[in-house]
Amino acid sequence: MDYFDLVQWPAMVVTVLASWLVASDTESRRSKGFWAFLLSNVLWVAWGWHSHAYALIGLQFCLAVMNIRGARKAEQALAEKPAGH
């Protein structure tokens, strides 16, 4: 048995947890979800590299870029929001 194949299970759990957290109304939970998504990207890339799943690796890089882009856009929207709203 190749024990490195087991990495896909924590990667899946972290991805589901991250999805749950980013849907929160609480900013701190959304932030934790952002970082959890990046951790899941790393885990999936590690497993994908080991398993020669190169399309999965490409997908994880695309998802990470979109996640970072979304976080930056959200920060900009908060910065541009008038005080008291």
MODELLER restraints for C-alpha pairs under 7 A, 6 or more apart:
rsr = mdl.restraints
at = mdl.atoms
rsr.add(forms.Gaussian(group=physical.xy_distance, feature=features.Distance(at['CA:5:A'], at['CA:47:A']), mean=6.80, stdev=0.5))
rsr.add(forms.Gaussian(group=physical.xy_distance, feature=features.Distance(at['CA:7:A'], at['CA:43:A']), mean=6.91, stdev=0.5))
rsr.add(forms.Gaussian(group=physical.xy_distance, feature=features.Distance(at['CA:7:A'], at['CA:47:A']), mean=6.06, stdev=0.5))
rsr.add(forms.Gaussian(group=physical.xy_distance, feature=features.Distance(at['CA:8:A'], at['CA:44:A']), mean=6.70, stdev=0.5))
rsr.add(forms.Gaussian(group=physical.xy_distance, feature=features.Distance(at['CA:8:A'], at['CA:47:A']), mean=6.25, stdev=0.5))
rsr.add(forms.Gaussian(group=physical.xy_distance, feature=features.Distance(at['CA:11:A'], at['CA:40:A']), mean=5.17, stdev=0.5))
rsr.add(forms.Gaussian(group=physical.xy_distance, feature=features.Distance(at['CA:11:A'], at['CA:43:A']), mean=5.36, stdev=0.5))
rsr.add(forms.Gaussian(group=physical.xy_distance, feature=features.Distance(at['CA:11:A'], at['CA:44:A']), mean=5.94, stdev=0.5))
rsr.add(forms.Gaussian(group=physical.xy_distance, feature=features.Distance(at['CA:14:A'], at['CA:36:A']), mean=6.30, stdev=0.5))
rsr.add(forms.Gaussian(group=physical.xy_distance, feature=features.Distance(at['CA:14:A'], at['CA:40:A']), mean=5.62, stdev=0.5))
rsr.add(forms.Gaussian(group=physical.xy_distance, feature=features.Distance(at['CA:15:A'], at['CA:37:A']), mean=5.96, stdev=0.5))
rsr.add(forms.Gaussian(group=physical.xy_distance, feature=features.Distance(at['CA:15:A'], at['CA:40:A']), mean=5.49, stdev=0.5))
rsr.add(forms.Gaussian(group=physical.xy_distance, feature=features.Distance(at['CA:18:A'], at['CA:33:A']), mean=4.25, stdev=0.5))
rsr.add(forms.Gaussian(group=physical.xy_distance, feature=features.Distance(at['CA:18:A'], at['CA:34:A']), mean=6.81, stdev=0.5))
rsr.add(forms.Gaussian(group=physical.xy_distance, feature=features.Distance(at['CA:18:A'], at['CA:36:A']), mean=5.12, stdev=0.5))
rsr.add(forms.Gaussian(group=physical.xy_distance, feature=features.Distance(at['CA:18:A'], at['CA:37:A']), mean=5.35, stdev=0.5))
rsr.add(forms.Gaussian(group=physical.xy_distance, feature=features.Distance(at['CA:19:A'], at['CA:33:A']), mean=6.68, stdev=0.5))
rsr.add(forms.Gaussian(group=physical.xy_distance, feature=features.Distance(at['CA:21:A'], at['CA:29:A']), mean=5.35, stdev=0.5))
rsr.add(forms.Gaussian(group=physical.xy_distance, feature=features.Distance(at['CA:21:A'], at['CA:30:A']), mean=5.36, stdev=0.5))
rsr.add(forms.Gaussian(group=physical.xy_distance, feature=features.Distance(at['CA:21:A'], at['CA:32:A']), mean=6.80, stdev=0.5))
rsr.add(forms.Gaussian(group=physical.xy_distance, feature=features.Distance(at['CA:21:A'], at['CA:33:A']), mean=4.64, stdev=0.5))
rsr.add(forms.Gaussian(group=physical.xy_distance, feature=features.Distance(at['CA:22:A'], at['CA:29:A']), mean=6.62, stdev=0.5))
rsr.add(forms.Gaussian(group=physical.xy_distance, feature=features.Distance(at['CA:22:A'], at['CA:30:A']), mean=4.13, stdev=0.5))
rsr.add(forms.Gaussian(group=physical.xy_distance, feature=features.Distance(at['CA:22:A'], at['CA:33:A']), mean=4.81, stdev=0.5))
rsr.add(forms.Gaussian(group=physical.xy_distance, feature=features.Distance(at['CA:22:A'], at['CA:34:A']), mean=6.64, stdev=0.5))
rsr.add(forms.Gaussian(group=physical.xy_distance, feature=features.Distance(at['CA:23:A'], at['CA:30:A']), mean=6.77, stdev=0.5))
rsr.add(forms.Gaussian(group=physical.xy_distance, feature=features.Distance(at['CA:24:A'], at['CA:30:A']), mean=5.94, stdev=0.5))
rsr.add(forms.Gaussian(group=physical.xy_distance, feature=features.Distance(at['CA:38:A'], at['CA:64:A']), mean=6.29, stdev=0.5))
rsr.add(forms.Gaussian(group=physical.xy_distance, feature=features.Distance(at['CA:41:A'], at['CA:60:A']), mean=5.32, stdev=0.5))
rsr.add(forms.Gaussian(group=physical.xy_distance, feature=features.Distance(at['CA:41:A'], at['CA:64:A']), mean=6.66, stdev=0.5))
rsr.add(forms.Gaussian(group=physical.xy_distance, feature=features.Distance(at['CA:45:A'], at['CA:57:A']), mean=5.02, stdev=0.5))
rsr.add(forms.Gaussian(group=physical.xy_distance, feature=features.Distance(at['CA:45:A'], at['CA:60:A']), mean=6.65, stdev=0.5))
rsr.add(forms.Gaussian(group=physical.xy_distance, feature=features.Distance(at['CA:48:A'], at['CA:54:A']), mean=6.34, stdev=0.5))
rsr.add(forms.Gaussian(group=physical.xy_distance, feature=features.Distance(at['CA:48:A'], at['CA:56:A']), mean=6.14, stdev=0.5))
rsr.add(forms.Gaussian(group=physical.xy_distance, feature=features.Distance(at['CA:48:A'], at['CA:57:A']), mean=5.81, stdev=0.5))
